[in-house]
């Protein structure tokens, strides 16, 4: 499952300012993320948070809006963390064996 910011044709719209800054999602560059809508591809119609500077420049921030997508993103991240830990431990083990 590849998720790339480049696979989406989107239209940005800023989120409502009700509720002040509490609960606002910040992108990687510290700005308030904006809500965008996927217009093509298998995820058409789904909303996500993205950097307000896209498409000119952006920090690469991306987060699906919605329960199932959030859970899937969290699981993918957990899997990535575990695979990274395994790879680091394998490298460390190899270094110890080579001594």
Biopython code that builds the backbone (N, CA, C, O; Angstrom):
import numpy as np
from Bio.PDB.StructureBuilder import StructureBuilder

atoms = [
    (1, "UNK", "N", (0.855, -1.183, 0.000)),
    (1, "UNK", "CA", (0.000, 0.000, 0.000)),
    (1, "UNK", "C", (0.888, 1.229, 0.000)),
    (1, "UNK", "O", (1.498, 1.565, 1.015)),
    (2, "UNK", "N", (0.959, 1.883, -1.117)),
    (2, "UNK", "CA", (1.819, 3.045, -1.222)),
    (2, "UNK", "C", (0.977, 4.298, -1.114)),
    (2, "UNK", "O", (-0.023, 4.447, -1.815)),
    (3, "UNK", "N", (1.376, 5.181, -0.252)),
    (3, "UNK", "CA", (0.660, 6.438, -0.071)),
    (3, "UNK", "C", (1.612, 7.564, -0.376)),
    (3, "UNK", "O", (2.536, 7.828, 0.392)),
    (4, "UNK", "N", (1.399, 8.221, -1.474)),
    (4, "UNK", "CA", (2.275, 9.315, -1.869)),
    (4, "UNK", "C", (1.455, 10.572, -2.061)),
    (4, "UNK", "O", (0.347, 10.522, -2.594)),
    (5, "UNK", "N", (1.990, 11.688, -1.634)),
    (5, "UNK", "CA", (1.266, 12.943, -1.802)),
    (5, "UNK", "C", (1.113, 13.286, -3.272)),
    (5, "UNK", "O", (0.266, 14.103, -3.633)),
    (6, "UNK", "N", (1.929, 12.667, -4.129)),
    (6, "UNK", "CA", (1.894, 12.987, -5.543)),
    (6, "UNK", "C", (0.786, 12.252, -6.286)),
    (6, "UNK", "O", (0.511, 12.586, -7.438)),
    (7, "UNK", "N", (0.142, 11.267, -5.675)),
    (7, "UNK", "CA", (-0.886, 10.515, -6.367)),
    (7, "UNK", "C", (-2.253, 11.179, -6.275)),
    (7, "UNK", "O", (-3.220, 10.642, -6.815)),
    (8, "UNK", "N", (-2.369, 12.310, -5.623)),
    (8, "UNK", "CA", (-3.653, 12.943, -5.403)),
    (8, "UNK", "C", (-3.791, 14.223, -6.213)),
    (8, "UNK", "O", (-2.880, 15.050, -6.249)),
    (9, "UNK", "N", (-4.921, 14.375, -6.850)),
    (9, "UNK", "CA", (-5.299, 15.660, -7.422)),
    (9, "UNK", "C", (-6.251, 16.264, -6.410)),
    (9, "UNK", "O", (-7.316, 15.702, -6.153)),
    (10, "UNK", "N", (-5.891, 17.385, -5.838)),
    (10, "UNK", "CA", (-6.661, 17.874, -4.708)),
    (10, "UNK", "C", (-7.060, 19.322, -4.859)),
    (10, "UNK", "O", (-6.524, 20.068, -5.678)),
    (11, "UNK", "N", (-8.017, 19.686, -4.042)),
    (11, "UNK", "CA", (-8.446, 21.071, -3.941)),
    (11, "UNK", "C", (-8.432, 21.438, -2.478)),
    (11, "UNK", "O", (-9.101, 20.786, -1.676)),
    (12, "UNK", "N", (-7.692, 22.457, -2.107)),
    (12, "UNK", "CA", (-7.564, 22.798, -0.700)),
    (12, "UNK", "C", (-8.690, 23.673, -0.205)),
    (12, "UNK", "O", (-9.264, 24.471, -0.945)),
    (13, "UNK", "N", (-8.988, 23.502, 1.062)),
    (13, "UNK", "CA", (-9.926, 24.397, 1.734)),
    (13, "UNK", "C", (-9.536, 24.439, 3.191)),
    (13, "UNK", "O", (-9.274, 23.400, 3.797)),
    (14, "UNK", "N", (-9.495, 25.627, 3.757)),
    (14, "UNK", "CA", (-9.063, 25.713, 5.141)),
    (14, "UNK", "C", (-10.165, 25.234, 6.062)),
    (14, "UNK", "O", (-11.349, 25.327, 5.738)),
    (15, "UNK", "N", (-9.765, 24.717, 7.218)),
    (15, "UNK", "CA", (-10.745, 24.203, 8.159)),
    (15, "UNK", "C", (-11.374, 25.342, 8.939)),
    (15, "UNK", "O", (-10.845, 26.453, 8.984)),
    (16, "UNK", "N", (-12.495, 25.053, 9.542)),
    (16, "UNK", "CA", (-13.227, 26.039, 10.322)),
    (16, "UNK", "C", (-12.389, 26.516, 11.496)),
    (16, "UNK", "O", (-11.608, 25.755, 12.067)),
    (17, "UNK", "N", (-12.558, 27.780, 11.850)),
    (17, "UNK", "CA", (-11.793, 28.322, 12.966)),
    (17, "UNK", "C", (-12.553, 28.211, 14.286)),
    (17, "UNK", "O", (-12.077, 28.699, 15.310)),
    (18, "UNK", "N", (-13.732, 27.572, 14.277)),
    (18, "UNK", "CA", (-14.476, 27.407, 15.517)),
    (18, "UNK", "C", (-13.669, 26.578, 16.495)),
    (18, "UNK", "O", (-13.027, 25.604, 16.101)),
    (19, "UNK", "N", (-13.692, 26.951, 17.756)),
    (19, "UNK", "CA", (-12.975, 26.195, 18.771)),
    (19, "UNK", "C", (-11.566, 26.680, 18.998)),
    (19, "UNK", "O", (-10.816, 26.047, 19.741)),
    (20, "UNK", "N", (-11.180, 27.780, 18.386)),
    (20, "UNK", "CA", (-9.836, 28.300, 18.605)),
    (20, "UNK", "C", (-8.775, 27.370, 18.065)),
    (20, "UNK", "O", (-8.998, 26.662, 17.083)),
    (21, "UNK", "N", (-7.610, 27.372, 18.713)),
    (21, "UNK", "CA", (-6.506, 26.550, 18.230)),
    (21, "UNK", "C", (-6.524, 25.148, 18.818)),
    (21, "UNK", "O", (-5.713, 24.308, 18.427)),
    (22, "UNK", "N", (-7.431, 24.878, 19.749)),
    (22, "UNK", "CA", (-7.502, 23.547, 20.349)),
    (22, "UNK", "C", (-7.973, 22.557, 19.297)),
    (22, "UNK", "O", (-8.983, 22.787, 18.633)),
    (23, "UNK", "N", (-7.259, 21.475, 19.144)),
    (23, "UNK", "CA", (-7.637, 20.446, 18.200)),
    (23, "UNK", "C", (-7.181, 20.685, 16.779)),
    (23, "UNK", "O", (-7.413, 19.841, 15.913)),
    (24, "UNK", "N", (-6.546, 21.799, 16.513)),
    (24, "UNK", "CA", (-6.036, 22.039, 15.168)),
    (24, "UNK", "C", (-4.851, 21.127, 14.918)),
    (24, "UNK", "O", (-4.039, 20.874, 15.808)),
    (25, "UNK", "N", (-4.770, 20.646, 13.711)),
    (25, "UNK", "CA", (-3.666, 19.773, 13.330)),
    (25, "UNK", "C", (-2.597, 20.627, 12.675)),
    (25, "UNK", "O", (-2.880, 21.415, 11.773)),
    (26, "UNK", "N", (-1.377, 20.466, 13.133)),
    (26, "UNK", "CA", (-0.238, 21.202, 12.584)),
    (26, "UNK", "C", (0.513, 20.308, 11.610)),
    (26, "UNK", "O", (0.677, 19.112, 11.848)),
    (27, "UNK", "N", (0.965, 20.895, 10.518)),
    (27, "UNK", "CA", (1.789, 20.134, 9.584)),
    (27, "UNK", "C", (3.238, 20.152, 10.080)),
    (27, "UNK", "O", (3.539, 20.759, 11.108)),
    (28, "UNK", "N", (4.120, 19.494, 9.354)),
    (28, "UNK", "CA", (5.519, 19.377, 9.776)),
    (28, "UNK", "C", (6.259, 20.707, 9.813)),
    (28, "UNK", "O", (7.288, 20.820, 10.480)),
    (29, "UNK", "N", (5.747, 21.723, 9.101)),
    (29, "UNK", "CA", (6.416, 23.030, 9.120)),
    (29, "UNK", "C", (5.774, 23.981, 10.133)),
    (29, "UNK", "O", (6.095, 25.169, 10.160)),
    (30, "UNK", "N", (4.861, 23.454, 10.973)),
    (30, "UNK", "CA", (4.299, 24.236, 12.064)),
    (30, "UNK", "C", (3.061, 25.052, 11.726)),
    (30, "UNK", "O", (2.507, 25.725, 12.596)),
    (31, "UNK", "N", (2.623, 25.001, 10.484)),
    (31, "UNK", "CA", (1.419, 25.741, 10.086)),
    (31, "UNK", "C", (0.175, 24.889, 10.333)),
    (31, "UNK", "O", (0.270, 23.669, 10.468)),
    (32, "UNK", "N", (-0.996, 25.538, 10.392)),
    (32, "UNK", "CA", (-2.244, 24.790, 10.501)),
    (32, "UNK", "C", (-2.468, 24.013, 9.209)),
    (32, "UNK", "O", (-2.482, 24.592, 8.123)),
    (33, "UNK", "N", (-2.641, 22.704, 9.331)),
    (33, "UNK", "CA", (-2.908, 21.873, 8.158)),
    (33, "UNK", "C", (-4.274, 22.238, 7.581)),
    (33, "UNK", "O", (-5.173, 22.664, 8.305)),
    (34, "UNK", "N", (-4.413, 22.065, 6.275)),
    (34, "UNK", "CA", (-5.686, 22.329, 5.611)),
    (34, "UNK", "C", (-6.322, 21.006, 5.202)),
    (34, "UNK", "O", (-5.643, 19.991, 5.055)),
    (35, "UNK", "N", (-7.635, 21.042, 5.024)),
    (35, "UNK", "CA", (-8.365, 19.854, 4.592)),
    (35, "UNK", "C", (-8.390, 19.830, 3.069)),
    (35, "UNK", "O", (-8.718, 20.825, 2.423)),
    (36, "UNK", "N", (-8.042, 18.686, 2.512)),
    (36, "UNK", "CA", (-8.055, 18.515, 1.062)),
    (36, "UNK", "C", (-8.927, 17.308, 0.718)),
    (36, "UNK", "O", (-9.205, 16.469, 1.574)),
    (37, "UNK", "N", (-9.350, 17.232, -0.530)),
    (37, "UNK", "CA", (-10.232, 16.174, -0.997)),
    (37, "UNK", "C", (-9.570, 15.443, -2.159)),
    (37, "UNK", "O", (-9.101, 16.073, -3.106)),
    (38, "UNK", "N", (-9.533, 14.116, -2.087)),
    (38, "UNK", "CA", (-8.987, 13.316, -3.181)),
    (38, "UNK", "C", (-9.995, 13.333, -4.323)),
    (38, "UNK", "O", (-11.169, 13.015, -4.130)),
    (39, "UNK", "N", (-9.529, 13.708, -5.524)),
    (39, "UNK", "CA", (-10.433, 13.825, -6.665)),
    (39, "UNK", "C", (-10.270, 12.713, -7.688)),
    (39, "UNK", "O", (-11.135, 12.540, -8.547)),
    (40, "UNK", "N", (-9.176, 11.951, -7.617)),
    (40, "UNK", "CA", (-8.956, 10.864, -8.569)),
    (40, "UNK", "C", (-8.388, 9.659, -7.849)),
    (40, "UNK", "O", (-7.945, 9.755, -6.704)),
    (41, "UNK", "N", (-8.404, 8.518, -8.532)),
    (41, "UNK", "CA", (-7.786, 7.318, -7.990)),
    (41, "UNK", "C", (-8.700, 6.539, -7.059)),
    (41, "UNK", "O", (-9.881, 6.858, -6.919)),
    (42, "UNK", "N", (-8.146, 5.516, -6.424)),
    (42, "UNK", "CA", (-8.957, 4.617, -5.597)),
    (42, "UNK", "C", (-9.519, 5.258, -4.333)),
    (42, "UNK", "O", (-10.459, 4.728, -3.741)),
    (43, "UNK", "N", (-8.966, 6.374, -3.918)),
    (43, "UNK", "CA", (-9.423, 7.029, -2.686)),
    (43, "UNK", "C", (-10.282, 8.263, -2.962)),
    (43, "UNK", "O", (-10.434, 9.121, -2.093)),
    (44, "UNK", "N", (-10.843, 8.352, -4.171)),
    (44, "UNK", "CA", (-11.635, 9.515, -4.553)),
    (44, "UNK", "C", (-12.740, 9.780, -3.523)),
    (44, "UNK", "O", (-13.433, 8.867, -3.074)),
    (45, "UNK", "N", (-12.877, 11.058, -3.169)),
    (45, "UNK", "CA", (-13.910, 11.459, -2.215)),
    (45, "UNK", "C", (-13.463, 11.497, -0.771)),
    (45, "UNK", "O", (-14.161, 12.053, 0.077)),
    (46, "UNK", "N", (-12.308, 10.914, -0.474)),
    (46, "UNK", "CA", (-11.821, 10.923, 0.906)),
    (46, "UNK", "C", (-11.110, 12.237, 1.208)),
    (46, "UNK", "O", (-10.511, 12.857, 0.330)),
    (47, "UNK", "N", (-11.191, 12.642, 2.461)),
    (47, "UNK", "CA", (-10.547, 13.885, 2.894)),
    (47, "UNK", "C", (-9.279, 13.576, 3.678)),
    (47, "UNK", "O", (-9.158, 12.533, 4.321)),
    (48, "UNK", "N", (-8.341, 14.510, 3.605)),
    (48, "UNK", "CA", (-7.102, 14.371, 4.367)),
    (48, "UNK", "C", (-6.571, 15.750, 4.730)),
    (48, "UNK", "O", (-6.930, 16.753, 4.112)),
    (49, "UNK", "N", (-5.716, 15.782, 5.735)),
    (49, "UNK", "CA", (-5.033, 17.011, 6.128)),
    (49, "UNK", "C", (-3.712, 17.068, 5.378)),
    (49, "UNK", "O", (-3.025, 16.057, 5.231)),
    (50, "UNK", "N", (-3.364, 18.258, 4.904)),
    (50, "UNK", "CA", (-2.106, 18.436, 4.196)),
    (50, "UNK", "C", (-1.504, 19.799, 4.489)),
    (50, "UNK", "O", (-2.138, 20.655, 5.107)),
    (51, "UNK", "N", (-0.283, 19.986, 4.042)),
    (51, "UNK", "CA", (0.426, 21.249, 4.230)),
    (51, "UNK", "C", (-0.259, 22.352, 3.420)),
    (51, "UNK", "O", (-0.608, 22.131, 2.260)),
    (52, "UNK", "N", (-0.456, 23.537, 4.012)),
    (52, "UNK", "CA", (-1.105, 24.627, 3.287)),
    (52, "UNK", "C", (-0.239, 25.194, 2.156)),
    (52, "UNK", "O", (-0.748, 25.924, 1.306)),
    (53, "UNK", "N", (1.039, 24.878, 2.133)),
    (53, "UNK", "CA", (1.937, 25.403, 1.104)),
    (53, "UNK", "C", (1.907, 24.587, -0.191)),
    (53, "UNK", "O", (2.451, 25.021, -1.207)),
    (54, "UNK", "N", (1.272, 23.400, -0.161)),
    (54, "UNK", "CA", (1.189, 22.559, -1.346)),
    (54, "UNK", "C", (0.325, 23.235, -2.389)),
    (54, "UNK", "O", (-0.682, 23.820, -1.992)),
    (55, "UNK", "N", (0.609, 23.217, -3.676)),
    (55, "UNK", "CA", (1.606, 22.418, -4.364)),
    (55, "UNK", "C", (2.923, 23.127, -4.626)),
    (55, "UNK", "O", (3.858, 22.509, -5.137)),
    (56, "UNK", "N", (3.026, 24.420, -4.288)),
    (56, "UNK", "CA", (4.262, 25.154, -4.576)),
    (56, "UNK", "C", (5.448, 24.558, -3.832)),
    (56, "UNK", "O", (6.442, 24.162, -4.441)),
    (57, "UNK", "N", (5.336, 24.497, -2.533)),
    (57, "UNK", "CA", (6.311, 23.815, -1.688)),
    (57, "UNK", "C", (5.513, 23.263, -0.527)),
    (57, "UNK", "O", (4.427, 23.759, -0.226)),
    (58, "UNK", "N", (6.024, 22.273, 0.108)),
    (58, "UNK", "CA", (5.347, 21.775, 1.297)),
    (58, "UNK", "C", (6.292, 20.891, 2.085)),
    (58, "UNK", "O", (7.365, 20.523, 1.608)),
    (59, "UNK", "N", (5.881, 20.558, 3.292)),
    (59, "UNK", "CA", (6.720, 19.778, 4.201)),
    (59, "UNK", "C", (6.434, 18.283, 4.105)),
    (59, "UNK", "O", (7.055, 17.495, 4.817)),
    (60, "UNK", "N", (5.515, 17.882, 3.246)),
    (60, "UNK", "CA", (5.207, 16.474, 3.068)),
    (60, "UNK", "C", (4.196, 15.922, 4.061)),
    (60, "UNK", "O", (3.970, 14.712, 4.103)),
    (61, "UNK", "N", (3.582, 16.794, 4.862)),
    (61, "UNK", "CA", (2.624, 16.320, 5.863)),
    (61, "UNK", "C", (1.380, 15.757, 5.187)),
    (61, "UNK", "O", (0.859, 16.330, 4.230)),
    (62, "UNK", "N", (0.911, 14.607, 5.713)),
    (62, "UNK", "CA", (-0.275, 13.948, 5.185)),
    (62, "UNK", "C", (-0.916, 13.139, 6.293)),
    (62, "UNK", "O", (-0.239, 12.357, 6.961)),
    (63, "UNK", "N", (-2.226, 13.317, 6.498)),
    (63, "UNK", "CA", (-2.952, 12.519, 7.486)),
    (63, "UNK", "C", (-4.393, 12.379, 7.026)),
    (63, "UNK", "O", (-5.091, 13.370, 6.811)),
    (64, "UNK", "N", (-4.833, 11.109, 6.875)),
    (64, "UNK", "CA", (-6.217, 10.859, 6.489)),
    (64, "UNK", "C", (-7.163, 11.367, 7.563)),
    (64, "UNK", "O", (-6.832, 11.356, 8.748)),
    (65, "UNK", "N", (-8.341, 11.813, 7.146)),
    (65, "UNK", "CA", (-9.413, 12.179, 8.066)),
    (65, "UNK", "C", (-10.389, 11.016, 8.086)),
    (65, "UNK", "O", (-10.853, 10.570, 7.037)),
    (66, "UNK", "N", (-10.697, 10.530, 9.267)),
    (66, "UNK", "CA", (-11.657, 9.435, 9.369)),
    (66, "UNK", "C", (-11.096, 8.287, 10.163)),
    (66, "UNK", "O", (-9.905, 7.981, 10.092)),
    (67, "UNK", "N", (-11.966, 7.654, 10.921)),
    (67, "UNK", "CA", (-11.574, 6.611, 11.850)),
    (67, "UNK", "C", (-10.769, 5.481, 11.257)),
    (67, "UNK", "O", (-9.670, 5.198, 11.734)),
    (68, "UNK", "N", (-11.282, 4.822, 10.224)),
    (68, "UNK", "CA", (-10.603, 3.651, 9.682)),
    (68, "UNK", "C", (-9.267, 4.042, 9.079)),
    (68, "UNK", "O", (-8.264, 3.364, 9.303)),
    (69, "UNK", "N", (-9.241, 5.121, 8.322)),
    (69, "UNK", "CA", (-7.981, 5.561, 7.716)),
    (69, "UNK", "C", (-6.953, 5.910, 8.784)),
    (69, "UNK", "O", (-5.777, 5.576, 8.642)),
    (70, "UNK", "N", (-7.384, 6.581, 9.857)),
    (70, "UNK", "CA", (-6.459, 6.918, 10.936)),
    (70, "UNK", "C", (-5.879, 5.655, 11.553)),
    (70, "UNK", "O", (-4.680, 5.585, 11.827)),
    (71, "UNK", "N", (-6.726, 4.658, 11.772)),
    (71, "UNK", "CA", (-6.254, 3.401, 12.353)),
    (71, "UNK", "C", (-5.286, 2.703, 11.414)),
    (71, "UNK", "O", (-4.270, 2.168, 11.858)),
    (72, "UNK", "N", (-5.586, 2.701, 10.131)),
    (72, "UNK", "CA", (-4.703, 2.073, 9.149)),
    (72, "UNK", "C", (-3.356, 2.786, 9.122)),
    (72, "UNK", "O", (-2.309, 2.137, 9.120)),
    (73, "UNK", "N", (-3.376, 4.123, 9.102)),
    (73, "UNK", "CA", (-2.122, 4.877, 9.131)),
    (73, "UNK", "C", (-1.316, 4.552, 10.378)),
    (73, "UNK", "O", (-0.102, 4.360, 10.303)),
    (74, "UNK", "N", (-1.985, 4.488, 11.526)),
    (74, "UNK", "CA", (-1.295, 4.160, 12.774)),
    (74, "UNK", "C", (-0.681, 2.769, 12.712)),
    (74, "UNK", "O", (0.449, 2.576, 13.162)),
    (75, "UNK", "N", (-1.401, 1.800, 12.165)),
    (75, "UNK", "CA", (-0.878, 0.436, 12.055)),
    (75, "UNK", "C", (0.308, 0.369, 11.099)),
    (75, "UNK", "O", (1.286, -0.327, 11.373)),
    (76, "UNK", "N", (0.229, 1.087, 9.977)),
    (76, "UNK", "CA", (1.361, 1.121, 9.049)),
    (76, "UNK", "C", (2.593, 1.718, 9.725)),
    (76, "UNK", "O", (3.707, 1.230, 9.534)),
    (77, "UNK", "N", (2.393, 2.775, 10.515)),
    (77, "UNK", "CA", (3.510, 3.397, 11.212)),
    (77, "UNK", "C", (4.095, 2.447, 12.250)),
    (77, "UNK", "O", (5.315, 2.350, 12.383)),
    (78, "UNK", "N", (3.233, 1.742, 12.990)),
    (78, "UNK", "CA", (3.720, 0.776, 13.975)),
    (78, "UNK", "C", (4.515, -0.328, 13.290)),
    (78, "UNK", "O", (5.560, -0.744, 13.792)),
    (79, "UNK", "N", (4.028, -0.805, 12.145)),
    (79, "UNK", "CA", (4.742, -1.829, 11.390)),
    (79, "UNK", "C", (6.107, -1.312, 10.945)),
    (79, "UNK", "O", (7.108, -2.020, 11.059)),
    (80, "UNK", "N", (6.149, -0.091, 10.443)),
    (80, "UNK", "CA", (7.405, 0.522, 10.026)),
    (80, "UNK", "C", (8.387, 0.600, 11.194)),
    (80, "UNK", "O", (9.564, 0.275, 11.041)),
    (81, "UNK", "N", (7.895, 1.035, 12.372)),
    (81, "UNK", "CA", (8.761, 1.122, 13.555)),
    (81, "UNK", "C", (9.322, -0.245, 13.929)),
    (81, "UNK", "O", (10.506, -0.366, 14.241)),
    (82, "UNK", "N", (8.479, -1.270, 13.899)),
    (82, "UNK", "CA", (8.925, -2.625, 14.262)),
    (82, "UNK", "C", (9.953, -3.139, 13.254)),
    (82, "UNK", "O", (10.969, -3.715, 13.644)),
    (83, "UNK", "N", (9.696, -2.936, 11.965)),
    (83, "UNK", "CA", (10.644, -3.378, 10.943)),
    (83, "UNK", "C", (11.976, -2.648, 11.075)),
    (83, "UNK", "O", (13.032, -3.244, 10.862)),
    (84, "UNK", "N", (11.937, -1.375, 11.420)),
    (84, "UNK", "CA", (13.159, -0.606, 11.634)),
    (84, "UNK", "C", (13.932, -1.154, 12.822)),
    (84, "UNK", "O", (15.151, -1.308, 12.751)),
    (85, "UNK", "N", (13.235, -1.450, 13.909)),
    (85, "UNK", "CA", (13.885, -2.018, 15.097)),
    (85, "UNK", "C", (14.528, -3.357, 14.765)),
    (85, "UNK", "O", (15.658, -3.618, 15.177)),
    (86, "UNK", "N", (13.822, -4.208, 14.027)),
    (86, "UNK", "CA", (14.365, -5.514, 13.639)),
    (86, "UNK", "C", (15.627, -5.338, 12.803)),
    (86, "UNK", "O", (16.627, -6.017, 13.037)),
    (87, "UNK", "N", (15.587, -4.436, 11.834)),
    (87, "UNK", "CA", (16.755, -4.201, 10.981)),
    (87, "UNK", "C", (17.938, -3.700, 11.796)),
    (87, "UNK", "O", (19.071, -4.130, 11.577)),
    (88, "UNK", "N", (17.681, -2.789, 12.740)),
    (88, "UNK", "CA", (18.760, -2.276, 13.588)),
    (88, "UNK", "C", (19.347, -3.381, 14.457)),
    (88, "UNK", "O", (20.564, -3.452, 14.628)),
    (89, "UNK", "N", (18.500, -4.238, 15.005)),
    (89, "UNK", "CA", (18.986, -5.342, 15.836)),
    (89, "UNK", "C", (19.783, -6.347, 15.011)),
    (89, "UNK", "O", (20.780, -6.886, 15.491)),
    (90, "UNK", "N", (19.357, -6.606, 13.779)),
    (90, "UNK", "CA", (20.102, -7.519, 12.912)),
    (90, "UNK", "C", (21.487, -6.958, 12.590)),
    (90, "UNK", "O", (22.467, -7.702, 12.559)),
    (91, "UNK", "N", (21.567, -5.663, 12.354)),
    (91, "UNK", "CA", (22.865, -5.027, 12.096)),
    (91, "UNK", "C", (23.747, -5.126, 13.330)),
    (91, "UNK", "O", (24.930, -5.450, 13.228)),
    (92, "UNK", "N", (23.181, -4.851, 14.482)),
    (92, "UNK", "CA", (23.934, -4.927, 15.739)),
    (92, "UNK", "C", (24.417, -6.359, 15.989)),
    (92, "UNK", "O", (25.558, -6.566, 16.403)),
    (93, "UNK", "N", (23.559, -7.336, 15.742)),
    (93, "UNK", "CA", (23.933, -8.749, 15.913)),
    (93, "UNK", "C", (25.089, -9.107, 14.983)),
    (93, "UNK", "O", (26.044, -9.760, 15.404)),
    (94, "UNK", "N", (25.009, -8.688, 13.730)),
    (94, "UNK", "CA", (26.067, -8.978, 12.753)),
    (94, "UNK", "C", (27.386, -8.356, 13.192)),
    (94, "UNK", "O", (28.443, -8.973, 13.058)),
    (95, "UNK", "N", (27.324, -7.124, 13.719)),
    (95, "UNK", "CA", (28.545, -6.465, 14.190)),
    (95, "UNK", "C", (29.163, -7.247, 15.346)),
    (95, "UNK", "O", (30.384, -7.397, 15.409)),
    (96, "UNK", "N", (28.337, -7.743, 16.253)),
    (96, "UNK", "CA", (28.840, -8.512, 17.389)),
    (96, "UNK", "C", (29.425, -9.845, 16.933)),
    (96, "UNK", "O", (30.432, -10.293, 17.481)),
    (97, "UNK", "N", (28.816, -10.479, 15.947)),
    (97, "UNK", "CA", (29.318, -11.750, 15.430)),
    (97, "UNK", "C", (30.647, -11.572, 14.704)),
    (97, "UNK", "O", (31.483, -12.475, 14.713)),
    (98, "UNK", "N", (30.844, -10.428, 14.083)),
    (98, "UNK", "CA", (32.066, -10.172, 13.325)),
    (98, "UNK", "C", (33.258, -9.836, 14.210)),
    (98, "UNK", "O", (34.393, -9.816, 13.733)),
    (99, "UNK", "N", (33.021, -9.573, 15.485)),
    (99, "UNK", "CA", (34.125, -9.209, 16.387)),
    (99, "UNK", "C", (34.953, -10.397, 16.756)),
    (99, "UNK", "O", (35.920, -10.266, 17.507)),
]
sb = StructureBuilder()
sb.init_structure("model")
sb.init_model(0)
sb.init_chain("A")
sb.init_seg("    ")
for serial, (resi, resn, name, xyz) in enumerate(atoms, 1):
    if name == "N":
        sb.init_residue(resn, " ", resi, " ")
    sb.init_atom(name, np.array(xyz, "f"), 0.0, 1.0, " ", f" {name:<3s}", serial, name[0])
structure = sb.get_structure()
